[in-house]
Amino acid sequence: MPENNNLKTQIMEVINDKPRKLYRSRNGKIGGVCSGLADYFNTDVVPVRLLAALGLLCGGLGFWVYLVCWIVIPLEPYDKERR
């Protein structure tokens, strides 16, 4: 039964949580795209950067995807609170 209670707690946290917004991070290495995606998906930035590098090496499509994301995803506001 404790697992069921834990699941209910997690579900309620997701339901009551404010919607997340995707931003490019100001502390990113190049354009903040990978860091912003990692923040959005609540994961470490290293796997995201590795996937971006792999996409860059596999035919160059990763470059265009990164460039479009850099243009489309807004920069993180200065007053945004970090979770």
Secondary structure, 3 states (H helix, E strand, C coil): CHHHHHHHHHHHHHHHCCCCCCCECCCCCCCCHHHHHHHHCCCCHHHHHHHHHHHHHCCCHHHHHHHHHHHHCCECCCCCCCC
